[in-house]
């Protein structure tokens, strides 16, 4: 009798199927995080600019709206809440994104942002 050497064909097939599943899941999840990185960049830039300039609540809202449009995430504008008066302006954003995975199974990602421009 010979001893089997290496992996069986069933095992290799299972590994290939798992690798494809992970790859396609990653392809569905990455756009959610790239959108969130764009949001973080916009908020970070506004926060750094607010240290040298004084903004009103309306001006901050307009800046966010324009920059979201440039970055292609203007659909997320409905989740932005700009509050405060004078130098105490707060930007809050909480949203969740869902992407279908298989049949009726969805992946849900929740994102939160809080920026205080008075600091």
Buried (B, 14 or more C-beta within 10 A) or exposed (E): EEEEEEEEEEEEEEEEEEEEEEEEBEEEBEEBEEBBEBBEEBBEEBBEEBEEEEBEBEEBBEBBEEBBEEBEBBEBEEBBEBEBEEEEBBBBBEBEBEBEBEEEEEBEBEBEBEBEBEE
